């Protein structure tokens, strides 16, 4: 499943990486935080409204929107207005969850690189880079999620592809809305 999703979303994923870019100043980092919050807060809220499929067992998403808010506060950025609701159609379907979480859980891999960039700006796990430290700190989260993907059935593939594309599109929109 992960290879199917990686291949299916490669172009959208690359476009998002280009939008996120790097941050070489605290102002660039604040911009990144505001965009990320505009994406994560409504998606995490939408996910909280639906029960994960039974096949996920005790696995759960580690929300980071609150940590993003704390990071923004550390940098003297006033709390953002509540972002618009996510344009998601939450489902208890395993394929939908796998596709959506592929994007969210996969961001933890990139968080390791971004944390190093944030640290170069003087930020830490306790000040300004909490959300990155949360994501980068749990090295078992991605392998646990990969096990869920590996256990997926053939019926999960198409819903997962659609959900992954939809989730990447929401992230792209959040970053594009802030740059335009």
C-alpha positions in Angstrom: 0.0 0.0 0.0 2.7 2.5 0.9 4.4 2.1 -2.4 1.1 2.5 -4.3 0.3 5.7 -2.4 3.9 7.0 -2.8 3.7 6.5 -6.6 0.1 7.8 -6.8 0.8 11.0 -4.9 4.3 11.7 -6.0 3.5 14.8 -8.0 1.2 16.3 -5.4 3.7 15.5 -2.6 6.5 17.2 -4.6 4.3 20.3 -5.1 3.6 20.5 -1.4 7.3 20.1 -0.6 8.0 23.0 -3.0 5.3 25.1 -1.3 6.6 24.4 2.2 10.2 25.0 1.1 12.8 25.9 3.7 12.8 28.4 6.4 15.9 30.4 6.9 14.5 33.1 9.2 12.0 33.2 12.1 9.6 35.1 9.9 9.7 32.3 7.3 9.2 29.8 10.1 6.2 31.7 11.5 4.7 31.6 8.0 5.3 27.8 7.8 3.6 27.4 11.2 0.5 29.4 10.2 0.1 27.5 7.0 0.6 24.1 8.8 -2.0 25.0 11.4 -4.5 26.0 8.7 -4.1 22.5 7.4 -3.7 20.3 10.5 -6.2 21.8 12.8 -9.3 21.2 10.6 -8.1 17.8 9.4 -7.4 16.7 13.0 -10.8 17.9 14.0 -12.5 16.1 11.2 -10.7 12.9 12.1 -11.7 13.3 15.8 -15.4 13.1 14.6 -15.0 9.5 13.2 -14.0 6.3 14.9 -11.0 4.6 13.3 -11.7 1.2 11.8 -11.5 -1.8 14.2 -8.5 -3.2 12.2 -6.4 -0.3 13.6 -6.6 -1.8 17.1 -5.1 0.6 19.7 -3.3 2.7 17.1 -4.2 6.4 17.3 -3.2 9.6 15.6 -1.0 11.9 17.6 -2.5 15.4 17.1 -0.1 18.3 16.7 -2.4 21.3 16.2 -2.2 22.3 19.8 1.6 22.1 19.7 1.6 24.3 16.6 -0.5 26.9 18.5 2.0 26.8 21.4 4.9 27.2 18.9 3.2 30.2 17.4 2.7 31.7 20.9 6.4 31.1 21.7 7.2 33.3 18.7 4.8 36.1 19.7 2.3 35.3 17.1 -1.3 35.8 18.3 -3.6 32.8 18.2 -4.9 32.3 14.7 -8.6 32.4 14.0 -10.1 29.0 13.7 -9.4 27.7 10.3 -12.2 26.8 8.0 -13.5 23.2 8.4 -11.6 20.7 6.3 -13.2 19.8 3.1 -13.0 16.1 4.0 -15.7 13.5 4.0 -14.6 11.5 7.1 -15.3 7.8 7.0 -14.8 4.8 9.1 -13.6 3.0 6.0 -10.0 1.6 6.5 -8.9 2.7 3.0 -10.0 6.3 3.7 -8.1 6.3 7.0 -5.0 4.8 5.4 -4.9 7.4 2.7 -5.5 10.4 5.0 -3.0 9.2 7.6 -0.4 8.4 4.9 -0.1 12.1 4.5 -0.3 13.0 8.2 2.0 10.2 9.5 4.4 10.6 6.6 5.0 14.2 7.6 6.8 12.9 10.7 9.6 11.7 8.4 10.0 15.2 7.1 9.8 16.6 10.6 13.2 15.3 11.4 14.8 17.5 8.8 12.6 20.4 9.6 13.5 20.1 13.3 17.2 20.5 12.5 16.4 23.6 10.5 14.3 25.0 13.4 17.1 24.3 15.8 19.4 26.3 13.6 17.1 29.2 14.2 17.5 28.7 18.0 14.2 26.9 18.5 13.8 23.8 20.7 11.4 21.0 21.7 10.3 23.3 24.5 10.2 26.6 22.6 9.0 27.1 19.1 9.5 23.6 17.7 7.2 21.5 19.9 5.2 20.1 17.0 8.3 19.0 15.1 9.8 17.4 18.3 6.5 15.5 18.8 6.6 14.2 15.3 10.3 13.4 15.1 10.5 12.0 18.6 8.3 8.9 18.1 10.4 6.8 15.9 8.0 3.9 16.1 5.0 5.7 14.8 5.8 5.3 11.1 6.7 1.5 11.4 3.4 0.9 13.3 1.5 2.8 10.6 3.4 0.9 7.9 2.2 -2.4 9.5 -1.4 -1.1 9.2 -0.8 -0.3 5.5 0.8 -3.7 5.0 -2.3 -5.4 6.4 -4.6 -3.5 4.1 -6.8 -5.4 1.6 -7.2 -4.9 -2.1 -10.6 -3.1 -1.4 -8.7 -0.4 0.5 -6.5 0.7 -2.4 -8.8 3.0 -4.3 -10.3 4.7 -1.2 -6.7 5.2 0.1 -5.5 6.8 -3.1 -8.5 9.2 -3.2 -8.1 10.1 0.5 -4.3 10.7 0.1 -4.8 12.9 -2.9 -7.6 14.9 -1.1 -5.4 15.3 2.0 -2.4 16.5 0.0 -4.7 18.9 -1.8 -5.9 20.4 1.5 -2.3 20.9 2.6 -1.4 22.5 -0.8 -4.4 24.8 -0.5 -3.4 25.9 3.1 0.1 26.8 1.9 -1.1 28.4 -1.3 -3.8 30.5 0.5 -1.1 32.0 2.8 1.2 32.8 -0.1 -1.3 34.5 -2.3 
